[in-house]
Amino acid sequence: MLTLTNALERWQGLWPSWLVNIAFLAAAAFLLLFLHSLLFHALRLALRGRLAEFGRKLLHRIGPPTRLGLLVLGLGLVVQVLPRRGPSYDLFERVLLFGFVIFLGWSAITIVNTASEIYLRRALRGSEDSVLSRKLLTQVRLLRRTIVFGLGFLTFSAMLMTIPSVRQYGVSLFASAGVAGLAVGLAARPVLSNLIAGVQLAIAQPIRLGDEVLLEGEFGTVEEIQTTYVVIRLWDWRRMVVPLSYFMEKPFQNWTRQSSSILGSVFWYVDYATPIDEVRTKFLEILGESKLWDRQVGVLHVTDAKETTLQIRGLMSAGSSGASSDLRNEVREKLVAWLLETYPQALPRTRTEFVSPGQEALPERRPH
């Protein structure tokens, strides 16, 4: 180390000190990057086939943050042998400290992302239960985003706290707890409420990715759940963006909370002379031929008797709301076509009674 310092002082006698320092730091950075690449290549070769899936993924993704960490640590050691030359030396040390904080935060975020991805892949492998899959997907993604946001916030706060003026202001702000602190708290309330709502959603899960919901008079599918908002894909492909706190504060309908299966109903209005048993048989036959029916529920009943028509209702189940809508349309069309072909007299008709001159109408029945 002394020999290196003497060499630097001798070179600085021939060249400007700042130029010698920059050249020496650049050469050290190049050697550190080369050493990192060499070590990682050797590590991959040595551990090939010996690491589990998590280890392989982590080794692949940890390269950039470890490169930054090696640069920071190596340059931090190298800069100790450089003579102090004004405020630029302190500024460079501050940059290295920032880099070290970024390295710690980046590494932690990389580990969290890798672990959550591996967990999801293993949990969803071979899973046929769509509800369970959507539950795990929503839970892990929400918790991961909340943790990543927290780690990013802590990293940024640690970077700021390394600056003496910012650290002093932060300490005085917390100590005073006055109007400024209250204003900051009120300004951050929407963000904090959405973050807390995100944790509640991950645990309680009133909604999940892929759930079909009805809110504000609009029907749609949960397409994205971000850190502070949810994107709902509506039936006409529009997108509704809703804050996370909405689902913890206001009522809404979740059509696929327990299961993605859903009941659909179709109504027909037919004449009183319609053979209901034959209509019911044909209804079940149409359901049995459809690929959209999940064979759970299929019934047809007369649900109302109006002055001129009977109201019959067919109930049928399907695996999702989209399949239910298509199934109801299919059954409605096919049964109407069958009635037109087989029993045209079953369609609603209006009866009119004509009385010829000299002929009396039937007397009204009077109660005794």
Secondary structure, DSSP 8 states (H G I E B T S, - for coil): -HHHHHHHHHHHHHS-HHHHHHHHHHHHHHHHHHHHHHHHHHHHHHTTTTS-HHHHHHHHHSHHHHHHHHHHHHHHHHGGGS---THHHHHHHHHHHHHHHHHHHHHHHHHHHHHHHHHHHHHHTT---HHHHHHHHHHHHHHHHHHHHHHHHHHHHHHHHTSHHHHHHHHHHHHH--HHHHHHHHHTHHHHHHHHHHHHHHHH-SS-TT-EEEETTEEEEEEEE-SSEEEEEETTS-EEEEETTHHHHS--EETTSS-S-EEEEEEEEE-TT--HHHHHHHHHHHHHH-SSEEEEEEEEEEEEE-SS-EEEEEEEEESSHHHHHHHHHHHHHHHHHHHHHH-GGGS---------TT----------
